[in-house]
Amino acid sequence: MARTEFYDDPAAPEPNSLVVAASAVVCDDKGRILLQRRADSGLWALPGGGMEMTDSLPGCAVREVKEETGLDIEITGLVGTYTDPRHVIAYSDGEVRRQFNVCFLAHVIGGDLAVSDESTEVRFVAPAELDSLDMHHTQRLRLTHYLEGRSAPYLG
């Protein structure tokens, strides 16, 4: 299923769903950040996805990282909340969502790095390489907030 992201675009379709989601900035011992190239858009992104009825929000991030990358993580903090109504995601099945995303900070505690059916590539990326990767503005914003080393989570 294809995915198109819009930001502050008057031509964006009107949302027909609101999805609670979690993502995670997962770092290795060298300070590199875990990213995936999404199969549905071709863009680089933090691992994450929609919350299920049986999830807690941190549990959603743990589950999604495992499903999308093969890695087990432990949540260690909060990067921020991302609820900008100007961000709209349209899927080829007709869903047009506004997404409420909580982005956590985490580190790896196990597992083996692996590509899933939701990604075409998964790897740890040095912060200096981030500008060269094709990613949506909203993903870049989360990474910027993490790299700023804020004393408090972003609330937006």
Summary of the structure (lengths in Angstrom):
residues: 156
radius of gyration: 14.7
end to end distance: 28.5
largest distance: 43.7
contacts: 484
relative contact order: 0.28
helix: 19%
strand: 45%
